[in-house]
Amino acid sequence: MMNNKNELIQFVNENDLYKRIKNHLKDYKNFEREKILKRLDGKTFKYENSTINISQFTNLIPSNSIDAEVNNSKIIYESLMTEDGELKRYIASYNSLWTYLAHTHLFDFMVSIKNQRKRKVPMQDIPKFFFSYSEVKKKVDNSSRALIRNNYLSYLWWSYRIALKCEKLDTNTVLEWIFTDEDFSGTLFERPSISHIDSVFGGVVRFAIYEIPHDWSNKGYELFDKIEGNKITKRDFYRDFAKRLNAKGGFINFELLSEDEMLQECKEIKETMMLNYKIHHTKTD
Amino acid sequence: MIYSELKSFGYPVINPFGDDFLDHKFTSNIEELDHDEENGELTAKIYHTVPNFIKTLAKNKKVKFLTVLRCNFTSFETHRIYYESDQTLSFSSKDCSGKISIDSYIVCNEVLKIGKEIEKKYINKFYHSLDKSYKKNTLIGFSEPLQFSLEPELNAPISSIFEIIDKKSVEKGCLVYDFSENLIRIYLHKDDLGIYKRIENTFGNERKAHLDILTSVVLIPALSAALFAYSKEHDSNSLTWKSTLYAKLKELNMDPDHIQPEDINTLANKIIYSDKDKSLTQLLNSIKFLGAEYDE
């Protein structure tokens, strides 16, 4: 029987990888994996107790539609394992792990996704998509925020992991939400102070799903039906909410709260926001 | 919560600096931090200095101590709650890498009122007329975060691969190296280490000068010795200092497989100074928290 478990390997040095390939980007379009790997010529590091099981990769859907991403994130998450369970966070925090996988076991999948742009998120350009490389900073973006929005595999793995930790919501429901609502993802999900504390994220995502309207139009939403004509865009709503949540976190240690208590905090913030909008609207009348 | 000495709460909060609680301060110290890498367990013996009235509130479970372990690299956070000011805490280290921070707080466990549970004699007059209740889970105290380094990241500054430790058996003015661990251990005489630890109390150009001396006298010689050891044996980069060194050499377009003895000193200088600014900051953290006497 074929053994589909491979040792988990990552590049050692990540910063100069993209520079070596940037003048040969057509190789990606042509699925020239061997050529690309030869040009990268990266030294690798092998993990002793972590493996990648490639047997499920045939079930990956080469599309970045919402349904496909929900399916794919589960497969990527479950295929990477350490001897006593899920892949350790410190390993998953290395961009160079994802860069390595994107150029080896999952190269064809990555190129297929890149060639079929159905949505704007996550960024589809090669530096970010394969390397998490910032053209502005001229180096790999190692921030926690970059981990869940740059390299496509890292984005899928971390999204699944974070969604899995929500106690009171089905993982697929959470995934659908974070893959659908770009404003929620950009403003709240990508903030490590929210998404990396399980109970905090659980409370915030439940608030987003159940406590605010879903049918926002591009012109904004009459969120507060008692205030006619005072529209607010979803993006502005989330930004204001995030700012207030952050301020509140300076006085209350959110780590201590359960998901339910966190949800309650979110509701209180929303009440304050509504009151504030109402006062502001009355003043400008 | 992000720590800041300058943070204003608008109500009395006990901390290491302010006078909200008059002369009373809240400080925390970790005297022993054991990292069992094999089992992925981190044990910290933590001691808080707090006034007796806070100890009594904690004993009666009106307030609680909260210690949060954070790792920026992995965005990991976990916490422990307890009611004694001295406590041994265990954390899983499997979710951490590189620098970790251990922050302690005092948090209300129920609604507390100034003038009732928090007697006015303990707090600054400025707050006496404040009609304020502390809600459950509100912060009432914070101490300075304590930072430590676990295994450094693969692409961390070069100084993060050193551990500087004092050892009785090392003569004054001498350096002894050990390359068998993940980090390069540099052993110094206690008095020598004491000189470098003074860096903690220096600032600006004076600090820079001290760090430059440490770099020249301790780090470059240690790195030269490490490069020599690496040139003799580097079949496996499994030790962290080796993989970091490999990455640094590649960054400088040097061939890690062909290090010539006559180039070693120049290479050590180049590596140290290639990320000098980062190195110095990292170094300061390393020195600040190392230096426990180490004699087996």
Interface residues (C-beta under 8 A of the other chain):
Chain A: V12 N13 E14 N15 D16 K43 F45 K88 R89 Y90 A92 S93 Y94 S96 N142 S144 L147 P192 S195 H196 I197 G249 G250 F251 I252 N253 E255 L256 L257
Chain B: M1 I2 K7 F9 L66 V68 C71 N72 F73 T74 S75 F76 E77 H79 I81 K94 D95 C96 S97 Y105 V107 K135 N137 T138 L139 E153 L154 N155 N237 S243 Y246 A247 K250 E251
